[in-house]
Amino acid sequence: MKALSLPAAFLALAVMTTGCGGPDRSALATQTVKAYWTDIAHMQLRQAYNMLTPGDQVARPFSSYTQDMMGFLSGVGGLQVRTGKPIVNSDVALVPVKLFSPKAPKPLPACQHLAWVNNHWLISDQNGGLSPPNTCRA
């Protein structure tokens, strides 16, 4: 096997670490947000809670999270989510979200913030909620 020159070796390393074989972090961000809100809509609140960053879990006990989400779900009467194109910058992702509810005349636009922790995305918005839509800008 022929040895690569130093510039060629760096180029090969860059290609290997930026797409070839690595996870598609944009697609994973979208999947995470969809899974999170689908879990909430199906009352799988423990699964949804486990998708929060460790810091958010410490700041928000599961009992409080459950109580707030139950109140939220009873107010919206059901839930569907659509996501827009995520913006990924290093270990942070911003995902535009629209939540649809049978009780609302139009969808709620928002932004979901994510943090890359231990090779997967976690929800990093305070209390596991959503942020204003204008925060989904790079």
KEDOFI-438503 format. One record per atom (N, C-alpha, C, O): residue number from 1; atom name; z, y, x. Coordinates in pm, 1 decimal, padded with zeros to 6 digits. Layout:
N
NUM/CA/Z/Y/X
...
END
This chain:
138
1/N/00000.0/-00118.0/00084.6
1/CA/00000.0/00000.0/00000.0
1/C/00000.0/00123.6/00088.6
1/O/00077.2/00131.5/00184.2
2/N/-00084.6/00218.4/00058.1
2/CA/-00098.3/00340.2/00137.1
2/C/00010.9/00439.6/00099.8
2/O/00037.3/00461.0/-00018.5
3/N/00074.5/00500.2/00199.3
3/CA/00177.1/00600.5/00175.4
3/C/00112.3/00729.8/00127.5
3/O/00003.9/00766.8/00172.6
4/N/00180.0/00797.9/00035.7
4/CA/00130.7/00925.6/-00015.1
4/C/00174.3/01038.0/00075.7
4/O/00281.0/01032.5/00136.8
5/N/00090.4/01140.8/00084.1
5/CA/00132.1/01260.7/00155.4
5/C/00246.2/01325.3/00078.4
5/O/00265.1/01296.1/-00039.7
6/N/00321.4/01411.3/00142.2
6/CA/00435.4/01475.4/00077.2
6/C/00395.5/01550.8/-00049.4
6/O/00462.2/01533.3/-00151.3
7/N/00288.1/01635.7/-00049.5
7/CA/00248.6/01703.1/-00174.0
7/C/00207.2/01603.6/-00282.4
7/O/00239.9/01622.4/-00399.5
8/N/00135.7/01498.2/-00244.0
8/CA/00094.0/01398.6/-00342.6
8/C/00214.6/01324.8/-00399.2
8/O/00217.5/01292.5/-00518.0
9/N/00313.4/01298.1/-00315.5
9/CA/00435.1/01230.0/-00361.9
9/C/00509.7/01316.7/-00462.5
9/O/00558.0/01265.4/-00563.4
10/N/00520.1/01446.9/-00437.1
10/CA/00586.5/01537.0/-00531.3
10/C/00509.3/01544.9/-00662.8
10/O/00570.0/01547.7/-00769.9
11/N/00376.2/01548.5/-00656.0
11/CA/00294.9/01551.4/-00776.0
11/C/00315.5/01423.2/-00856.7
11/O/00330.3/01428.5/-00978.7
12/N/00316.4/01309.9/-00790.1
12/CA/00338.5/01182.0/-00858.9
12/C/00475.4/01179.2/-00925.2
12/O/00488.6/01133.2/-01038.6
13/N/00577.0/01228.0/-00855.2
13/CA/00711.7/01232.7/-00911.7
13/C/00715.8/01325.3/-01032.5
13/O/00779.4/01292.8/-01132.8
14/N/00649.4/01439.4/-01024.7
14/CA/00646.9/01533.0/-01137.7
14/C/00579.9/01471.2/-01258.4
14/O/00627.8/01487.5/-01370.7
15/N/00469.6/01400.2/-01237.6
15/CA/00400.0/01335.7/-01348.6
15/C/00488.3/01228.4/-01410.7
15/O/00494.3/01217.4/-01533.2
16/N/00556.5/01149.6/-01329.5
16/CA/00640.7/01041.5/-01381.3
16/C/00758.9/01094.5/-01462.5
16/O/00801.9/01029.5/-01557.8
17/N/00810.7/01208.9/-01427.0
17/CA/00930.3/01258.2/-01494.1
17/C/00901.4/01353.7/-01608.2
17/O/00993.9/01394.1/-01678.6
18/N/00775.3/01391.4/-01628.9
18/CA/00747.0/01489.2/-01733.8
18/C/00655.9/01437.0/-01843.2
18/O/00579.6/01514.6/-01900.7
19/N/00660.8/01314.0/-01872.5
19/CA/00581.0/01270.1/-01985.9
19/C/00546.0/01123.8/-01979.3
19/O/00557.2/01053.2/-02079.6
20/N/00505.1/01077.4/-01867.0
20/CA/00467.1/00937.7/-01855.7
20/C/00592.4/00852.1/-01853.1
20/O/00665.8/00851.2/-01754.3
21/N/00616.3/00781.6/-01959.7
21/CA/00731.0/00692.5/-01964.1
21/C/00858.8/00757.8/-02010.8
21/O/00952.4/00687.1/-02048.1
22/N/00867.1/00889.4/-02010.4
22/CA/00987.3/00957.0/-02057.4
22/C/00983.1/00974.6/-02207.8
22/O/00876.7/00963.0/-02268.6
23/N/01096.3/01002.1/-02268.1
23/CA/01097.3/01018.8/-02413.1
23/C/01025.6/01146.6/-02455.5
23/O/01028.0/01246.8/-02384.1
24/N/00963.0/01142.2/-02570.0
24/CA/00901.5/01261.4/-02628.4
24/C/01014.2/01337.3/-02697.7
24/O/01046.4/01310.9/-02813.5
25/N/01072.7/01430.7/-02626.1
25/CA/01192.4/01498.4/-02675.4
25/C/01164.4/01583.4/-02798.3
25/O/01254.1/01603.2/-02880.3
26/N/01042.6/01634.1/-02813.4
26/CA/01008.9/01709.7/-02934.5
26/C/01011.1/01618.3/-03056.7
26/O/01069.0/01652.1/-03159.9
27/N/00947.7/01502.7/-03043.7
27/CA/00946.7/01407.0/-03154.8
27/C/01087.8/01357.3/-03185.2
27/O/01124.1/01339.7/-03301.5
28/N/01166.9/01335.0/-03081.1
28/CA/01304.7/01289.8/-03101.5
28/C/01388.8/01396.9/-03170.7
28/O/01475.5/01364.6/-03251.9
29/N/01364.0/01523.3/-03139.2
29/CA/01437.4/01632.2/-03205.0
29/C/01407.3/01632.0/-03354.6
29/O/01498.1/01644.0/-03436.8
30/N/01279.6/01618.5/-03389.5
30/CA/01240.6/01613.6/-03529.9
30/C/01303.0/01493.9/-03599.3
30/O/01357.0/01507.1/-03709.1
31/N/01296.4/01377.5/-03536.6
31/CA/01355.2/01255.9/-03594.4
31/C/01505.1/01270.5/-03614.9
31/O/01558.7/01224.7/-03715.8
32/N/01572.5/01333.5/-03520.8
32/CA/01717.0/01351.6/-03531.0
32/C/01752.6/01437.4/-03651.3
32/O/01842.6/01403.0/-03727.9
33/N/01682.6/01548.7/-03668.4
33/CA/01711.1/01638.3/-03780.8
33/C/01683.1/01567.5/-03913.3
33/O/01763.2/01576.4/-04006.4
34/N/01571.0/01497.8/-03922.4
34/CA/01539.6/01425.4/-04045.7
34/C/01643.6/01318.0/-04074.8
34/O/01687.3/01303.2/-04188.9
35/N/01683.2/01243.7/-03973.2
35/CA/01783.7/01138.1/-03992.1
35/C/01917.4/01197.4/-04034.9
35/O/01985.2/01142.0/-04121.4
36/N/01955.4/01309.1/-03975.0
36/CA/02082.7/01374.0/-04006.1
36/C/02089.6/01412.8/-04154.2
36/O/02185.6/01379.0/-04223.4
37/N/01987.6/01483.6/-04201.7
37/CA/01989.4/01531.0/-04340.4
37/C/01964.0/01417.8/-04439.9
37/O/02011.7/01423.8/-04553.3
38/N/01890.5/01316.1/-04399.6
38/CA/01872.8/01198.5/-04485.3
38/C/02005.1/01124.2/-04499.0
38/O/02040.0/01079.6/-04608.3
39/N/02079.2/01110.6/-04389.0
39/CA/02212.0/01047.5/-04396.0
39/C/02303.1/01125.5/-04490.3
39/O/02374.7/01065.9/-04570.8
40/N/02300.8/01256.0/-04480.9
40/CA/02383.6/01338.1/-04569.4
40/C/02340.9/01317.9/-04714.7
40/O/02425.3/01298.7/-04802.2
41/N/02211.5/01322.1/-04740.4
41/CA/02161.3/01306.4/-04877.2
41/C/02198.7/01171.2/-04936.9
41/O/02216.5/01159.5/-05058.2
42/N/02210.6/01069.0/-04852.4
42/CA/02246.2/00935.0/-04899.0
42/C/02395.4/00904.9/-04883.3
42/O/02437.8/00789.5/-04890.5
43/N/02472.9/01009.1/-04862.1
43/CA/02619.6/00997.3/-04850.7
43/C/02663.7/00907.3/-04734.5
43/O/02770.7/00846.8/-04740.3
44/N/02584.4/00898.7/-04633.0
44/CA/02622.1/00825.8/-04512.5
44/C/02682.0/00927.0/-04415.1
44/O/02627.2/00955.0/-04308.4
45/N/02795.6/00980.0/-04456.1
45/CA/02853.7/01093.8/-04385.3
45/C/02910.1/01056.4/-04248.9
45/O/02909.3/01139.7/-04158.3
46/N/02958.5/00935.5/-04231.2
46/CA/03008.9/00894.7/-04098.5
46/C/02892.4/00892.8/-03998.9
46/O/02906.5/00938.7/-03885.6
47/N/02777.4/00839.7/-04041.7
47/CA/02660.3/00837.3/-03953.9
47/C/02616.4/00979.6/-03920.0
47/O/02583.6/01009.2/-03805.0
48/N/02615.8/01066.9/-04019.5
48/CA/02577.6/01206.0/-03994.8
48/C/02677.7/01272.7/-03900.8
48/O/02638.1/01343.4/-03808.1
49/N/02805.0/01250.9/-03923.9
49/CA/02910.0/01311.3/-03841.0
49/C/02895.0/01267.2/-03695.0
49/O/02917.2/01346.2/-03603.3
50/N/02858.0/01142.7/-03674.6
50/CA/02841.0/01091.1/-03539.2
50/C/02723.2/01154.6/-03466.9
50/O/02708.1/01137.1/-03345.9
51/N/02639.9/01227.9/-03539.2
51/CA/02526.9/01296.8/-03477.4
51/C/02562.1/01438.4/-03433.2
51/O/02476.6/01509.5/-03380.5
52/N/02686.2/01479.9/-03453.7
52/CA/02731.8/01611.3/-03407.9
52/C/02770.8/01603.7/-03260.6
52/O/02807.4/01497.3/-03210.7
53/N/02762.7/01716.7/-03191.7
53/CA/02807.3/01719.7/-03052.7
53/C/02956.5/01688.1/-03047.0
53/O/03028.3/01712.6/-03144.0
54/N/03004.2/01634.0/-02934.7
54/CA/03147.3/01605.0/-02922.0
54/C/03234.7/01728.5/-02946.7
54/O/03341.6/01717.6/-03006.9
55/N/03190.5/01844.0/-02901.2
55/CA/03267.7/01966.4/-02922.8
55/C/03281.5/02000.6/-03069.6
55/O/03388.5/02041.9/-03114.3
56/N/03172.3/01983.2/-03146.0
56/CA/03178.3/02008.8/-03290.0
56/C/03269.0/01908.0/-03359.4
56/O/03338.4/01942.9/-03454.9
57/N/03269.3/01784.4/-03312.9
57/CA/03356.6/01683.7/-03372.3
57/C/03503.6/01716.2/-03346.4
57/O/03588.2/01695.9/-03433.5
58/N/03533.5/01765.9/-03228.7
58/CA/03671.9/01804.3/-03197.7
58/C/03714.2/01923.0/-03284.5
58/O/03825.7/01926.4/-03336.5
59/N/03624.5/02019.6/-03299.5
59/CA/03655.4/02139.9/-03377.4
59/C/03658.8/02113.9/-03527.3
59/O/03720.5/02190.1/-03601.7
60/N/03593.7/02007.9/-03572.4
60/CA/03580.8/01980.4/-03716.2
60/C/03614.8/01834.3/-03743.1
60/O/03530.3/01746.7/-03724.8
61/N/03736.6/01807.4/-03785.9
61/CA/03773.8/01668.7/-03815.9
61/C/03683.8/01609.5/-03924.4
61/O/03629.9/01681.6/-04008.4
62/N/03668.9/01478.7/-03921.0
62/CA/03581.9/01409.9/-04015.8
62/C/03623.3/01437.8/-04159.9
62/O/03537.3/01452.5/-04246.7
63/N/03751.1/01445.4/-04186.3
63/CA/03797.6/01469.2/-04323.9
63/C/03748.6/01604.9/-04375.5
63/O/03705.9/01615.1/-04490.5
64/N/03754.3/01707.4/-04293.2
64/CA/03705.9/01840.2/-04333.4
64/C/03554.4/01840.0/-04350.2
64/O/03501.2/01897.9/-04444.9
65/N/03486.2/01774.7/-04257.7
65/CA/03341.2/01764.5/-04264.1
65/C/03299.2/01696.3/-04394.6
65/O/03210.0/01744.0/-04464.6
66/N/03363.7/01585.7/-04425.9
66/CA/03332.1/01510.0/-04547.0
66/C/03355.2/01594.0/-04672.1
66/O/03271.5/01597.0/-04762.3
67/N/03467.8/01661.2/-04676.6
67/CA/03500.1/01744.4/-04792.4
67/C/03394.8/01853.6/-04811.9
67/O/03348.6/01876.4/-04923.7
68/N/03357.2/01920.4/-04703.7
68/CA/03257.2/02027.4/-04713.3
68/C/03119.7/01974.0/-04753.2
68/O/03051.1/02035.4/-04834.9
69/N/03079.5/01862.1/-04697.4
69/CA/02948.8/01805.9/-04731.0
69/C/02945.5/01755.2/-04875.1
69/O/02843.0/01767.5/-04942.2
70/N/03054.4/01699.3/-04922.7
70/CA/03060.1/01654.4/-05062.7
70/C/03045.4/01775.0/-05156.3
70/O/02973.8/01768.2/-05256.2
71/N/03113.1/01884.2/-05123.5
71/CA/03099.5/02006.2/-05202.8
71/C/02958.4/02060.7/-05198.1
71/O/02903.9/02103.1/-05300.0
72/N/02899.5/02059.5/-05080.1
72/CA/02761.6/02105.7/-05064.1
72/C/02666.3/02021.6/-05148.7
72/O/02582.5/02075.8/-05220.7
73/N/02679.3/01888.9/-05139.8
73/CA/02589.8/01799.3/-05213.3
73/C/02605.1/01813.3/-05364.2
73/O/02506.6/01806.7/-05437.9
74/N/02727.7/01832.6/-05409.9
74/CA/02746.1/01849.9/-05554.8
74/C/02683.7/01981.8/-05600.9
74/O/02638.1/01992.3/-05714.8
75/N/02681.7/02080.4/-05514.6
75/CA/02621.2/02208.8/-05549.0
75/C/02470.1/02206.3/-05551.4
75/O/02408.4/02275.6/-05632.3
76/N/02408.4/02126.7/-05462.9
76/CA/02262.1/02125.7/-05456.0
76/C/02200.2/02018.3/-05545.3
76/O/02082.0/02026.3/-05578.5
77/N/02278.5/01918.5/-05584.3
77/CA/02228.4/01816.5/-05676.5
77/C/02122.5/01725.0/-05619.1
77/O/02043.2/01667.8/-05693.9
78/N/02119.7/01710.3/-05491.1
78/CA/02019.5/01626.1/-05425.1
78/C/01957.2/01704.1/-05310.9
78/O/01970.5/01826.2/-05303.6
79/N/01890.6/01634.6/-05223.6
79/CA/01845.1/01701.6/-05102.7
79/C/01726.0/01629.4/-05041.0
79/O/01724.2/01506.7/-05031.2
80/N/01627.7/01706.7/-05000.0
80/CA/01517.1/01657.4/-04918.6
80/C/01496.0/01757.9/-04806.8
80/O/01522.1/01877.0/-04823.6
81/N/01449.0/01709.7/-04693.0
81/CA/01429.5/01797.2/-04577.4
81/C/01286.4/01786.3/-04526.7
81/O/01226.3/01678.9/-04526.8
82/N/01233.9/01899.5/-04483.6
82/CA/01107.7/01905.4/-04410.3
82/C/01133.5/01984.1/-04283.3
82/O/01208.8/02081.5/-04282.3
83/N/01070.2/01940.5/-04177.7
83/CA/01088.2/02007.5/-04049.6
83/C/00957.5/02069.4/-04003.4
83/O/00848.5/02023.9/-04038.2
84/N/00971.7/02173.9/-03924.5
84/CA/00856.9/02235.9/-03860.6
84/C/00848.5/02191.4/-03716.1
84/O/00917.2/02098.1/-03674.6
85/N/00765.1/02257.8/-03640.8
85/CA/00744.5/02222.7/-03500.3
85/C/00865.8/02263.8/-03416.7
85/O/00903.9/02380.8/-03415.1
86/N/00925.8/02167.7/-03347.8
86/CA/01043.2/02200.9/-03267.3
86/C/01006.8/02280.8/-03142.0
86/O/00896.0/02270.9/-03089.1
87/N/01102.3/02358.8/-03097.5
87/CA/01090.8/02431.3/-02971.6
87/C/01193.8/02367.8/-02878.3
87/O/01314.1/02374.0/-02904.1
88/N/01146.4/02307.5/-02771.2
88/CA/01235.5/02240.2/-02676.6
88/C/01234.6/02317.7/-02547.0
88/O/01128.7/02344.4/-02490.3
89/N/01352.0/02353.7/-02500.6
89/CA/01368.2/02425.0/-02374.7
89/C/01481.9/02359.0/-02298.9
89/O/01599.3/02386.4/-02323.8
90/N/01445.7/02272.2/-02206.6
90/CA/01543.0/02199.3/-02125.8
90/C/01630.0/02110.9/-02215.5
90/O/01578.8/02018.8/-02279.1
91/N/01758.8/02137.3/-02221.3
91/CA/01852.3/02054.0/-02298.7
91/C/01888.1/02113.4/-02433.9
91/O/01990.6/02078.1/-02492.3
92/N/01803.9/02203.6/-02484.0
92/CA/01826.4/02268.0/-02613.8
92/C/01698.1/02256.7/-02696.0
92/O/01587.7/02271.7/-02643.6
93/N/01714.3/02230.2/-02824.0
93/CA/01598.5/02227.9/-02914.0
93/C/01630.9/02309.0/-03038.1
93/O/01744.9/02311.6/-03084.5
94/N/01530.0/02374.4/-03090.5
94/CA/01538.8/02449.4/-03215.3
94/C/01436.8/02388.3/-03309.5
94/O/01319.1/02377.3/-03275.3
95/N/01481.1/02348.3/-03428.2
95/CA/01390.9/02284.4/-03522.9
95/C/01393.2/02362.2/-03654.1
95/O/01496.7/02368.0/-03720.5
96/N/01279.1/02422.6/-03692.5
96/CA/01272.9/02487.7/-03823.5
96/C/01289.2/02382.6/-03933.7
96/O/01233.4/02273.2/-03926.6
97/N/01366.8/02418.9/-04034.8
97/CA/01400.1/02325.1/-04142.4
97/C/01380.3/02394.9/-04276.3
97/O/01403.2/02515.1/-04290.1
98/N/01337.2/02316.5/-04374.2
98/CA/01339.3/02360.7/-04513.9
98/C/01410.7/02251.9/-04592.2
98/O/01371.4/02135.2/-04590.1
99/N/01516.8/02292.5/-04661.5
99/CA/01589.0/02199.5/-04747.9
99/C/01545.3/02223.9/-04891.7
99/O/01542.2/02337.4/-04939.3
100/N/01511.9/02116.0/-04958.9
100/CA/01468.4/02122.3/-05097.6
100/C/01576.4/02061.3/-05185.4
100/O/01630.5/01954.9/-05155.3
101/N/01606.8/02130.8/-05294.7
101/CA/01708.4/02086.7/-05389.3
101/C/01654.0/02100.0/-05530.5
101/O/01582.5/02195.5/-05560.5
102/N/01687.3/02004.4/-05618.5
102/CA/01642.2/02017.6/-05756.7
102/C/01704.2/02138.3/-05828.3
102/O/01650.9/02184.3/-05929.3
103/N/01815.2/02189.1/-05777.1
103/CA/01881.3/02303.3/-05840.6
103/C/01833.7/02438.2/-05788.3
103/O/01872.1/02542.2/-05841.9
104/N/01751.1/02437.9/-05685.2
104/CA/01704.3/02564.5/-05626.7
104/C/01557.8/02587.9/-05662.5
104/O/01477.3/02494.8/-05657.3
105/N/01522.6/02710.6/-05698.6
105/CA/01383.6/02739.3/-05734.8
105/C/01287.6/02732.3/-05616.1
105/O/01168.7/02705.9/-05634.3
106/N/01337.2/02755.2/-05496.9
106/CA/01252.4/02745.9/-05377.7
106/C/01334.3/02688.2/-05262.0
106/O/01457.3/02690.6/-05266.1
107/N/01267.4/02636.9/-05159.9
107/CA/01340.0/02573.0/-05049.5
107/C/01422.0/02673.2/-04968.4
107/O/01391.1/02792.2/-04962.0
108/N/01526.5/02620.5/-04907.5
108/CA/01611.2/02700.4/-04819.6
108/C/01557.3/02688.2/-04677.5
108/O/01564.1/02580.4/-04618.5
109/N/01503.7/02797.4/-04621.3
109/CA/01459.8/02791.4/-04481.6
109/C/01578.8/02811.4/-04389.6
109/O/01669.0/02889.9/-04418.9
110/N/01578.3/02740.4/-04279.3
110/CA/01689.0/02749.0/-04184.3
110/C/01642.0/02700.1/-04048.0
110/O/01524.9/02667.7/-04028.3
111/N/01736.0/02695.8/-03955.2
111/CA/01709.8/02646.7/-03821.3
111/C/01819.8/02548.7/-03782.9
111/O/01938.1/02574.2/-03805.3
112/N/01779.0/02436.5/-03724.9
112/CA/01876.1/02338.6/-03675.8
112/C/01873.9/02344.7/-03523.8
112/O/01768.0/02334.5/-03461.9
113/N/01991.0/02361.2/-03464.4
113/CA/02004.6/02364.5/-03319.0
113/C/02050.4/02227.3/-03271.1
113/O/02135.2/02163.2/-03333.1
114/N/01992.7/02183.9/-03159.6
114/CA/02027.6/02054.3/-03103.4
114/C/02057.1/02068.0/-02954.7
114/O/02005.3/02157.0/-02887.2
115/N/02140.9/01978.5/-02905.5
115/CA/02171.7/01970.9/-02763.0
115/C/02140.2/01830.3/-02714.7
115/O/02169.0/01732.2/-02783.3
116/N/02080.6/01820.8/-02595.6
116/CA/02047.4/01691.8/-02534.7
116/C/02171.2/01642.4/-02460.0
116/O/02209.2/01698.2/-02357.1
117/N/02233.3/01537.8/-02512.9
117/CA/02357.6/01484.2/-02456.3
117/C/02340.8/01333.6/-02437.7
117/O/02309.6/01261.5/-02532.4
118/N/02361.7/01287.4/-02315.4
118/CA/02352.3/01143.5/-02286.0
118/C/02222.2/01081.1/-02336.4
118/O/02221.6/00974.2/-02397.3
119/N/02112.8/01150.9/-02309.4
119/CA/01977.7/01101.4/-02340.1
119/C/01943.8/01091.4/-02487.8
119/O/01859.7/01010.3/-02526.5
120/N/02007.8/01172.4/-02570.5
120/CA/01965.0/01183.4/-02710.0
120/C/02008.7/01318.9/-02765.3
120/O/02097.4/01384.4/-02710.7
121/N/01944.9/01359.1/-02874.2
121/CA/01974.5/01487.9/-02936.0
121/C/02094.9/01476.2/-03027.5
121/O/02112.0/01376.2/-03097.2
122/N/02178.4/01579.7/-03026.4
122/CA/02290.9/01591.3/-03118.8
122/C/02285.2/01727.6/-03186.0
122/O/02238.9/01825.3/-03127.0
123/N/02332.1/01733.1/-03308.3
123/CA/02336.6/01857.4/-03385.6
123/C/02443.7/01947.1/-03324.2
123/O/02557.7/01905.1/-03304.2
124/N/02405.2/02071.1/-03294.7
124/CA/02501.5/02161.1/-03229.5
124/C/02535.0/02285.3/-03311.0
124/O/02606.9/02372.6/-03262.5
125/N/02484.4/02295.2/-03433.9
125/CA/02521.2/02409.2/-03518.4
125/C/02667.2/02395.9/-03559.6
125/O/02717.9/02285.6/-03579.9
126/N/02733.1/02509.6/-03571.4
126/CA/02874.7/02511.2/-03607.6
126/C/02897.6/02436.0/-03738.6
126/O/02825.4/02456.3/-03836.2
127/N/02996.4/02351.1/-03739.6
127/CA/03037.2/02271.6/-03856.8
127/C/02930.4/02173.5/-03904.8
127/O/02942.1/02118.1/-04014.1
128/N/02826.7/02151.6/-03824.6
128/CA/02722.1/02059.3/-03866.0
128/C/02628.9/02115.3/-03971.3
128/O/02555.2/02041.1/-04036.1
129/N/02632.4/02246.2/-03988.2
129/CA/02547.8/02308.9/-04089.4
129/C/02414.4/02352.4/-04032.3
129/O/02361.0/02290.2/-03940.4
130/N/02362.3/02458.4/-04087.0
130/CA/02235.2/02514.9/-04044.1
130/C/02256.7/02658.8/-04000.0
130/O/02356.4/02722.0/-04035.2
131/N/02163.4/02708.5/-03923.9
131/CA/02166.5/02848.1/-03879.6
131/C/02054.5/02924.8/-03950.2
131/O/01961.5/02863.7/-04002.9
132/N/02062.7/03057.5/-03951.5
132/CA/01956.9/03137.5/-04014.5
132/C/01819.2/03105.0/-03954.4
132/O/01809.0/03071.1/-03836.5
133/N/01713.9/03115.6/-04036.2
133/CA/01580.5/03079.2/-03986.8
133/C/01532.9/03162.8/-03869.3
133/O/01454.3/03114.9/-03787.5
134/N/01579.2/03287.6/-03859.4
134/CA/01533.2/03372.5/-03749.2
134/C/01590.3/03330.6/-03613.9
134/O/01551.3/03386.5/-03511.3
135/N/01681.2/03234.0/-03611.2
135/CA/01733.6/03184.9/-03482.2
135/C/01643.6/03076.8/-03423.0
135/O/01672.0/03027.2/-03313.9
136/N/01536.2/03039.0/-03491.7
136/CA/01441.5/02938.1/-03442.3
136/C/01327.9/03003.6/-03365.9
136/O/01210.7/02975.1/-03390.3
137/N/01362.7/03089.7/-03275.4
137/CA/01261.8/03154.5/-03191.3
137/C/01298.2/03128.5/-03047.8
137/O/01415.3/03129.8/-03010.1
138/N/01195.1/03104.6/-02967.4
138/CA/01217.3/03077.2/-02825.2
138/C/01267.8/03198.9/-02751.9
138/O/01291.6/03192.9/-02631.3
END
